[in-house]
């Protein structure tokens, strides 16, 4: 998959228009309500921290949520679903996920809210290159961090919106297939699944799998 992305974004990209990231998306930071005020927490507004982002393409639900009072008390901004790519700006720069529910983040993000002339999945498919840029430009004495201004200054090649949509759709389908195969692999690697397969292969007078499975341990 990485090879395919590189083919489009490195070999074909030089023919596209160079644009600053800040011209195709609004870079939005986050904030954290006081953890000493219980009225700010356990609400219904999703609030992400960098540790929550892993290999998943989409972000559907945060581990912690804040109340409206908590949201109003800090610098967090509600990010729109379907147009936002969460982008961690420190403590592991460049971890990403596309929001499928409106949410906000703590200050460990500089998220990308793409404009109407930009395809969100196309930009998501560029995140390896954006991550490389951010890591090169990051600074800090305690830990490396990229600012919203620094991220917005990055220049990348963009085709027309129609081309973005076509390429983004292709990557989306490929990512979906990869996810399905990964789930199938994870299921086959499950100890209970393997135990049942071994049980079925054991010879018996009926030459078939027993209807019961011996508990592990």
N, C-alpha and C positions, 0 to 999 in steps of 0.2 A: 504493500500500500504506500509506503514511504517513497518507493521508486516511482510510482505513478504520479504522486504529488510533485516530486522533483521534476518529472518530465514536463508537466504543465507549468509549474511555477518557476522553473529555471530555464528550460530550453525554449519554451514558447513565450514566456513572459516578456523577454526583451522587446517584442513587437507591440506590447501593450503600453498604455499611458502610465507614466510615473506620477503617482499622487501621494500626498502626505496622508498618513493614517487619520490625522485630525480633520481632513477634508471629507472623508467618507464615513466617519463615525464620531460620536461625542464620547470623550473619555470621562468616565465618572468614577470618583472615589467612594469611600464609605465612611462609616462611623459606628461607634459603640455606645449604647446607653450605659449609665452607671450600673454596675453589677451589685451595688449596695441597695438599690431600690427595687423591691420585689414587684412593684406596680409596673415596672418597665418590661417584665419578662413573662413568658408563657402566654403570649397573645396569639394572634392569627396572621402576623406578618412574617414571612420567611426572611431569615437573616443568616447569611453564610459567612463562614470563616474559611481560610485557605485549606485547612486540613481536610475539609469535606470533599475537595475535588480530587478525583483520581483518574481512572481510565474511561469513565463514562462520558458519552457524548452530551447527554442532556442532564440538566439539574431540575428535578421535579419537586423536591421537598428538602428543606434544611433541617439540620439536627436540632437547632434552637430557633425559637420564634420570639418576636417582641410584640409589645402592645402598641397601640396608637400613641399613647403617652410616651413610651420609650422612643418611638420613631421621631416624635416631635422634639424630643430632648437632645438629639444629637445631629450630627452632620450626614447621617445616612440618607440616601436618595432611593426612592422606589424606581426600580428598573423594569422596563416593559418586557413582557413575555414575547418570545418569537423574534425579537430584534436585538437581544442582548447576548453578548458573549462574555461570561465571567472570565477575568484574566488576573491571576494572582501576580502581585507586584513585588512580593518579598517572601522570605521563608520558603523558597522554592518558586522562582519566577517563571511565569508562563504556563501554569496549569490552567486549563480552560474547560468550559462547559457552556452549552446553549441553554438559556433559561426557557422553561416551558410554563412557568408560573411567575407572575410578577413578584419581585423580591428585592431585598437590599442586602448590603454586605458590610463587613467591618472594614477597617482602614487598610487591610492587607490586599486590597484589590484596586486595579485601575481597569474597570470594565468597559467594553466597547459596545455602544448603542449605535448600530449602523443606521444610516439615513435611508430614505426611500429609494434612492438610486443605487443601492448596494445590496447584494444578496448575502444574507447572514451565513449561509452554509459555505459559500465561497470564501468568505473571510475566515470562518472557522477552519477551513482546510489550509489556510495560510499560517496558522498559528505557530508552526515550527519555525518559520522564518521570522515571524514577529518576536517569538521567544528569543531567538538568537540575537536579534537586534537589541532587545531589552536587556539581555545579559551583558552585552558589550557596553551599553550605555549606563548601566546601573552603577550606583555609588553609595557610599555610606561607611562610617567608621565602625558601627556596631554590627550591622548586617547590610548586605547589598539590597538596594531598592531602586526601582524605576518610578519616576514621577509621572503624573498625567501629562504634563507639558513635554517631558522627554519622550514619552511613548507617542504622543501626537505628532512629533517631528519626524518620525520614521517614514521613509519613502519606499513605496512598494508599487509593483506594476499591476494595473487593473485593466481588464478588457471592458467592453460595453456591458450594460446591465443584462441584456439577453444572453451574452456569452457567459457572464458570471452565473446566471441562473442555470444554464445548461451544464456547466462544469460542476457547480454546486450540487445539482441533482444527481449527477453521475457519482460524485464522491459520497453522497448520502446513501445511495443504493449499495455501493461497495461497503461502506461502514456497517450498514444493516446486515449484509451477508456475513461479514466478519463476526459481528455480534452473535448471529444465529449459530455459526460454526463454533464459536467459543463456548456458547452455552451447551451445545451438543457435546463438545470435548469435556467441559466441566462435569456434565452429567455422567459421561462414561468413566471419568476418573473418580467418581464418588465411590467410597469403600463399599457401601451397601450394594451399589450396582455391580461392582466387581465380584462381590461375594455371591450374588445371585447367579452371575455368569459361571463362576466356578462350580456352584452347586448343580447347575444344569448340565455341566460337562461330566460330572461324576457318574460312573456306570451304575445302573440299577436294573432290577429284574424287569421293570416296565420300559426301560430305555427311554425315559422321559424325565423332565425336570420335576422335582418334588414341589408340591404346592406350598410348602412351608420353607422359611429361611431361618437358619440357625442364628440367633442373636449374637452380635459381636461381643468380644470380651469374655 
